[in-house]
């Protein structure tokens, strides 16, 4: 494995290394990262960029006692390698293996579960204040990237950190190299000054002297203005200083000796401290350095060429969405696109190139994205907010208060809806159907095929109020069609007739129901299959018509509580049917779904054709008993 990596069973072994030995360990870690992620997939570029920073943290801190909170958490692979999980590292993001994000359940060295951006400073400040109240002495550190710092939550936490004055170290992991070039030699000189205790004593002595001198108010005000002017001219971290944090840096995030020295110095300072570290994403693997975006989150690939192991088998929903957006923007100049640090991931790269004035990346700030879209819509534009399902839930109040309450025509395009897979519980798109369905005035759609996604986007843009489309992270069931006309709102499709049992479905799981109907047909059971298309408004006529068979099974790739199943039950209850109808609601469980391959997870949850056929057979025989699937 490696000369030094074989010796590291835990953080104490890292502390025993010299700087030269730790530098060699860094290269061994990089090699293992590339080799492992090439097999498992995962977040590579960000982890390659924090190797020295992570080593330095473990050389200075005791993470079994001291608390380190990683933001977003996707850069924690090196931390896991150094904290007793190397022997399981090959199981990274695999079913039953170690997670791709920090997990308190996994190790005492993981202080806080993360997976969404901009949360680390808030969590770390809570840990620090709890330590103060309980009389603890441990260090508390938040490691946050410059991308996550665009989120408003980070600045809310910085504001309170400056007010509370608790001992807290915030490490700004900045991988935008232009910043280091901008600050240049002067910033390095100021960093060396800040490391010098004589400078700090001189600063304290100067302030004490000024407070004793009997100077008039005008003189004191002039002195303060002079100090402020000099700091604003010379100190690159003035913003953080004004918020009440001591600024250290910027510092080369790949200089292990400098990192260790700065961390040790930071621990001697009182109050909140921000340490600015410059790193390079993908460092040490030239393909990742050249294209950090592609290797941010990658599928398995060939190490020698950097190319994916498997070529895409078809057009994805993400790609189909991007193409539809370009077509619709060409037809209507009011169409604009908004995303939250996910231009490529949401399929908007080409849109941004073709319509740069109509594309807005707001950074990791979903709440702002939604209210910004509301402002655009209030002035007559047709904004489309493209975001991963798991991240839109961060903007719940903005959707309700700023969009729905005013009935504004904002379109929400939710990628990665349903089971995402290896990224685990923080990224599964399990909850959007539930929290969008109860929004007043919201139209909610889920396409089964690529052509229906295209038509749903046209439908959403024709709505007088808000609309949402949610689609999974997988290839579509068909190529995009030639028909781009909007759908009739609230009207589903009966794909297969049957008198014994009926499947009412949303999204691509409709195909599982069709396969289940084939299996049931071999047993002489006639199963109807309906693609509902709309969760809200639900097709009441189709629902009541199918209820006539007496047995309904609802199927959705979202949490069953509050989704399609709930909507069907409410519709039946309000209809006062002449004869009873048995309903079984299948979907995601009331819990959080672990990481693993999408297909495997769906099978374990009972959402694949053989399980659906089994459920229908049991329902017909009167022997159905919910298993309460758990992953």
Helices and strands as residue ranges (DSSP letters): G 5-7, H 11-15, H 19-40, H 45-49, H 51-60, E 67-71, H 77-82, G 86-91, H 120-134, E 140-145, G 148-150, H 152-164, E 168-174, H 177-195, H 197-212, H 217-234, H 238-242, E 246-252, H 256-266, E 272-278, H 286-290, H 317-331, E 335-339, H 349-354, G 356-358, E 359-361, H 366-378, E 382-388, H 389-392, G 393-395, H 396-397, I 398-404, E 411-415, H 432-437, E 443-445, H 450-462, E 467-470, E 493-496, E 501-505, H 509-521, E 527-531, E 534-536, H 540-547, E 551-559, H 564-575, E 582-588, H 598-604, H 609-621
